[in-house]
Amino acid sequence: MDFRPVLYVIGILLSILALSMVVPMLADLYTGNEDWKTFFFCILVTAFFGGVLMLGNAGHTATITRRQGFLLTTLSWLTLATFAALPIWLSNLGLDFTDAFFEAMSGITTTGATVIVGLDSAPPGILLWRAILQWLGGIGIIVTALSVLPFLKVGGMQLFRTESSEDEKALPRAAALAKSIGVIYLALTIMCGTAYMVAGLDAFDAIAHAMTTIATGGFSTFDASFARYDDPWVEIVAMIFMLLGGLPFVLYFKAVNGNPGALFGDSQVRWFLSAVTLAVLLLVIYLSVVDGMPFPESIRRASFNVISIITGTGYANGDYNAWGGFAVATMFFLMVIGGCAGSTTCGIKIFRFQVLYAITDVQIKQLLHPHGVFIPHYNGRPIPKGVPVSVMSFFFMYAVCFAILAIMLSFVGLDFLTAMSGAATAISNVGPGLGEIIGPTGNYSTLPDAAKWILSAGMLLGRLELFTVLVMLSPRFWVR
């Protein structure tokens, strides 16, 4: 395999990462925090390696083969997480490398699980860096989902093949797509930050939360997350932009280019919004009738937490662990559902449930009419050959990986609820789990180092749609 195109692209990404470190460095320099020196050193190290990879492998990026695509996608996230961990590790927070890598992987995969205690008094540079990591991870996964994963035919993503992923000339077209989507992504971030400031947040918190909201990442500048504000207007802003982050960004692109009906004409969007509405209604009824919560309060709590969990953002405005068994079970299943393909969310994703439903519907019809010919459809079109098998394989591997992660977490000492919800929240890139330890009011800092490495691997698996990583474990991948 020719590694030069892969290393060249990783060099570009490292250079972008180094440039991104300038912002938190300036924030610490402005406030007089000594960590600006740490960021400056990390900029030099990251830029050096990025430059070496770019200069040493230039001129070999005309095409990317499928095998190179798998390698590039996985190595990119691993390399970026490693270098992104350096400022966190070397800062005055006093974290070891395991914690720093966990935090960086959680950031770049937009998971939102954190090991940092005392965010309220943390240096501004670190708080900004965490937000920037999630913002970069958000735009990164959108571009990957629209241009690379369809090309790799991962988990049924070939349903979303566009001219940016039709052949092996993926890199130039991916760059063009990234530019177009990036403008929309930046515009939504600015709108979100402005709305937060209008709702009462100061400029720093508004900017940090805007980046993590639109990326559906969930990192906050406070330990208590949105419970720190306890303000319905702030929560309304968060809910609107979490939902916007959970919708396919390519539809925003179509809407801006003269087709505004594309957004709500998409069946995936309708299914997603229907799932959110149904979950909110059920939880409101439960909280009002069974739990005795006042009706307006139940609407507020249910809406915010359902949207936060199903989009994988992981913000919390209260402890849903205390709401009873039905609420906990609902949140657990919402974790794995996820949002739309081509968004910043993770999880199984709505379109795969649609494909599975279409396949099941056809199977039932064939059982009733053995001689009939029935074709499964998605979004009004016949599902291409190979997609059903790809989607069903994804469901199977999702269950297998979840079980393995949960068993491994139990093996290193975690209790049943923590291990199960930890596996689910890692592979679904949600952030908070269930229980007292890693629940919405908890933290991952007390987990053993082995559990943090297991969870980091789960985050990477979930963010890259499982097969992108798992395929490289096969000896056949490395042999022609």
SVG drawing of the C-alpha trace seen along z (x, -y; Angstrom):
<svg xmlns="http://www.w3.org/2000/svg" viewBox="-51 -40 61 58">
<polyline fill="none" stroke="black" stroke-width="0.4" points="0.0,0.0 1.2,-3.5 1.1,-5.4 2.2,-8.8 -1.3,-10.2 -2.5,-9.1 0.5,-10.8 0.1,-13.9 -3.5,-14.4 -2.7,-13.7 0.0,-16.4 -2.6,-18.9 -4.9,-18.0 -2.1,-18.4 -1.3,-21.8 -4.9,-22.8 -4.8,-21.5 -1.7,-23.5 -3.3,-26.7 -6.4,-26.0 -4.2,-26.0 -3.4,-29.7 -6.9,-30.7 -6.6,-29.1 -3.0,-30.3 -4.1,-33.9 -6.9,-33.5 -4.5,-32.3 -2.0,-35.1 -4.7,-37.7 -5.8,-36.5 -2.2,-36.1 -2.5,-32.3 0.9,-30.5 -0.6,-27.8 -0.1,-30.0 3.5,-28.7 2.2,-25.1 0.0,-25.9 2.9,-27.7 5.1,-24.6 2.4,-22.3 1.9,-24.5 5.5,-24.1 5.5,-20.4 2.3,-19.8 3.2,-22.2 6.6,-20.5 5.2,-17.0 2.4,-18.3 4.9,-20.1 7.3,-17.1 4.4,-14.9 3.2,-17.4 6.6,-18.2 7.8,-14.6 4.7,-13.2 3.6,-16.0 2.6,-15.2 1.0,-11.9 -2.7,-12.8 -4.3,-12.5 -6.4,-9.5 -7.2,-7.6 -8.0,-3.9 -10.6,-2.2 -7.9,-0.7 -6.1,-4.0 -9.5,-5.6 -10.0,-3.2 -6.5,-3.8 -6.7,-7.5 -10.0,-7.9 -8.9,-5.8 -5.3,-7.2 -6.6,-10.8 -8.8,-10.5 -6.1,-8.7 -3.3,-11.1 -5.4,-14.2 -6.6,-12.9 -3.0,-12.2 -1.7,-15.6 -4.8,-17.3 -4.1,-15.7 -0.7,-17.3 -1.9,-20.8 -4.3,-19.1 -1.6,-16.8 1.1,-19.5 -1.2,-22.1 -1.5,-23.1 -4.5,-20.8 -2.2,-18.0 -3.8,-15.2 -1.8,-12.2 -1.6,-11.2 -4.5,-8.7 -6.9,-11.3 -5.6,-13.8 -6.0,-11.4 -9.5,-10.4 -10.5,-14.1 -9.1,-14.7 -10.7,-11.6 -14.0,-12.6 -13.6,-16.1 -12.6,-15.2 -15.3,-12.5 -17.9,-15.0 -18.7,-12.5 -18.6,-15.0 -17.5,-12.6 -15.0,-14.4 -12.5,-13.6 -11.9,-17.2 -13.3,-18.3 -13.6,-22.0 -14.5,-23.4 -15.9,-26.5 -12.4,-27.6 -10.4,-26.0 -8.2,-28.2 -9.9,-29.8 -7.5,-28.3 -8.3,-24.7 -12.1,-25.5 -11.7,-27.0 -9.5,-24.1 -12.1,-21.5 -14.8,-23.5 -12.6,-23.9 -11.9,-20.2 -15.6,-19.3 -16.2,-22.0 -13.5,-20.6 -14.7,-17.0 -18.2,-18.1 -17.3,-19.5 -14.8,-16.6 -17.4,-13.9 -19.9,-15.7 -17.3,-15.8 -16.3,-12.2 -20.0,-11.0 -20.7,-12.8 -17.6,-12.1 -15.6,-9.3 -18.0,-6.8 -20.2,-6.5 -17.1,-5.8 -16.0,-3.1 -19.6,-1.6 -19.6,-1.5 -22.9,-0.6 -25.2,-1.4 -23.7,-4.9 -23.6,-4.3 -27.2,-5.4 -25.8,-8.9 -23.4,-8.7 -22.9,-12.0 -20.6,-13.3 -18.1,-13.9 -17.9,-10.1 -18.5,-8.4 -14.9,-7.4 -11.4,-7.3 -10.8,-11.0 -12.3,-11.6 -9.8,-14.1 -10.3,-17.1 -14.1,-16.8 -14.0,-16.3 -12.1,-19.5 -14.7,-21.4 -17.5,-19.9 -15.8,-20.7 -15.6,-24.4 -19.3,-24.6 -20.5,-22.8 -18.0,-24.7 -19.5,-28.0 -23.0,-26.7 -21.5,-25.2 -19.7,-28.4 -22.9,-30.5 -25.0,-28.2 -22.3,-28.5 -22.3,-32.3 -26.1,-32.3 -26.1,-30.0 -23.5,-32.1 -25.5,-35.3 -28.7,-33.6 -26.9,-32.5 -25.7,-36.1 -29.2,-37.4 -30.4,-34.8 -28.0,-36.1 -24.7,-34.3 -21.5,-36.3 -19.4,-36.3 -16.9,-33.6 -19.5,-31.1 -21.7,-31.8 -18.9,-31.1 -17.8,-28.0 -21.3,-26.6 -22.1,-27.5 -19.2,-25.4 -20.2,-22.4 -23.9,-22.8 -23.8,-22.9 -21.2,-20.0 -23.7,-18.1 -20.6,-17.5 -21.8,-18.7 -18.6,-20.0 -19.6,-22.8 -17.6,-25.5 -19.3,-24.4 -19.4,-21.2 -23.1,-21.4 -23.6,-21.9 -26.9,-23.7 -28.2,-23.2 -25.7,-26.0 -28.0,-28.5 -31.5,-27.0 -32.9,-29.3 -35.6,-28.2 -34.6,-30.7 -31.0,-29.5 -32.3,-25.9 -34.6,-26.8 -31.6,-28.2 -29.7,-24.9 -32.6,-22.7 -33.1,-24.6 -29.4,-24.3 -29.0,-20.8 -31.8,-19.8 -30.2,-21.7 -27.0,-19.9 -28.8,-16.6 -30.2,-17.2 -28.3,-16.4 -26.1,-19.3 -26.3,-18.5 -30.0,-19.5 -29.0,-22.9 -26.7,-23.2 -29.6,-22.4 -31.9,-24.8 -29.3,-27.6 -29.0,-26.8 -32.7,-27.3 -34.4,-24.2 -35.8,-25.0 -38.3,-22.2 -35.5,-19.6 -35.1,-19.7 -38.6,-18.6 -39.2,-16.6 -36.5,-14.2 -38.0,-11.1 -35.1,-10.8 -35.8,-14.2 -39.5,-13.4 -38.6,-10.1 -36.1,-11.9 -38.5,-14.7 -41.3,-12.2 -39.0,-10.1 -38.1,-13.2 -41.8,-14.2 -42.9,-10.8 -40.2,-10.4 -40.9,-13.9 -44.7,-13.2 -44.2,-9.8 -41.7,-11.3 -44.0,-14.3 -46.9,-12.0 -44.8,-9.9 -43.2,-12.8 -46.6,-14.6 -48.8,-11.6 -46.5,-9.1 -43.7,-11.2 -46.0,-14.2 -43.8,-16.8 -45.7,-20.1 -46.8,-20.0 -44.7,-23.0 -41.7,-21.7 -42.1,-18.2 -42.3,-19.7 -39.1,-21.7 -37.1,-18.8 -38.3,-16.2 -37.8,-18.2 -34.3,-19.4 -33.0,-16.0 -34.6,-14.0 -33.1,-16.3 -29.7,-16.3 -29.5,-12.5 -30.9,-11.5 -28.6,-14.0 -25.7,-12.7 -24.9,-16.2 -25.1,-15.1 -26.0,-18.5 -28.0,-18.1 -30.3,-20.4 -31.1,-17.9 -30.6,-14.4 -32.8,-12.1 -31.5,-9.2 -33.8,-10.4 -36.9,-10.3 -37.6,-6.6 -37.2,-3.4 -39.1,-4.5 -37.2,-7.7 -33.8,-5.8 -34.8,-3.1 -36.0,-5.8 -32.7,-7.7 -30.8,-4.4 -32.5,-3.6 -32.4,-7.2 -28.6,-7.0 -28.3,-4.3 -30.8,-5.7 -28.9,-8.9 -29.7,-11.5 -29.5,-11.8 -26.7,-10.7 -24.6,-13.6 -25.1,-15.4 -22.8,-15.9 -24.6,-13.2 -23.7,-9.6 -25.5,-6.4 -27.1,-3.9 -28.7,-6.7 -32.3,-7.1 -31.8,-6.0 -30.7,-2.5 -34.0,-2.0 -35.8,-3.1 -33.9,-0.6 -34.5,2.2 -38.2,1.3 -38.4,1.4 -36.7,4.8 -39.1,6.1 -42.1,4.8 -41.0,6.5 -40.4,9.8 -43.9,9.7 -45.4,9.1 -43.5,12.0 -44.6,14.3 -48.3,13.3 -47.8,13.4 -45.0,15.9 -45.1,15.3 -45.2,11.5 -42.2,9.2 -41.6,6.5 -38.8,4.0 -37.8,2.1 -37.7,-1.7 -35.9,-4.5 -37.0,-8.1 -39.2,-7.1 -36.5,-5.2 -35.6,-1.5 -32.8,-0.6 -29.7,0.2 -28.4,3.8 -25.9,4.3 -27.4,1.7 -29.7,4.1 -26.9,6.5 -24.6,3.6 -27.1,2.1 -28.0,5.5 -24.2,6.1 -23.9,2.8 -26.7,3.6 -25.0,7.0 -21.6,5.5 -23.0,2.6 -24.5,5.2 -21.3,7.3 -19.1,4.2 -21.5,3.0 -21.4,6.4 -17.6,6.6 -17.2,3.1 -19.6,3.7 -18.0,7.0 -14.5,5.5 -15.7,2.6 -17.2,5.0 -13.9,7.0 -11.9,3.9 -14.2,3.4 -17.2,1.3 -20.6,2.1 -23.3,3.4 -25.2,0.1 -22.0,-1.9 -20.5,0.7 -23.6,1.1 -24.4,-2.6 -20.7,-3.5 -20.4,-1.1 -23.6,-2.6 -22.6,-6.2 -19.1,-5.6 -20.1,-3.7 -22.9,-6.2 -20.7,-9.2 -23.3,-10.7 -21.2,-11.6 -23.1,-11.1 -24.2,-7.6 -26.5,-6.3 -26.0,-5.8 -24.2,-7.9 -20.7,-7.6 -21.0,-8.6 -24.6,-9.9 -25.6,-13.5 -24.4,-14.8 -21.3,-12.5 -17.9,-12.4 -15.5,-9.9 -12.5,-11.0 -12.9,-8.2 -12.8,-5.3 -9.7,-3.2 -7.2,-3.9 -8.0,-0.6 -11.7,-1.7 -10.7,-5.0 -8.7,-3.4 -11.6,-1.0 -14.0,-3.8 -11.6,-5.8 -11.6,-2.9 -15.4,-2.7 -15.6,-6.4 -13.4,-5.9 -15.3,-2.9 -18.7,-4.7 -17.6,-7.9 -16.1,-6.1 -19.1,-3.7 -17.4,-0.6 -16.4,1.1 -13.9,-1.7 -11.8,-0.6 -12.7,3.1 -11.8,3.8 -8.1,3.0 -8.1,5.8 -8.4,8.3 -5.2,9.7 -6.8,9.5 -6.7,5.7 -2.9,5.7 -2.5,8.3 -3.5,7.8"/>
</svg>
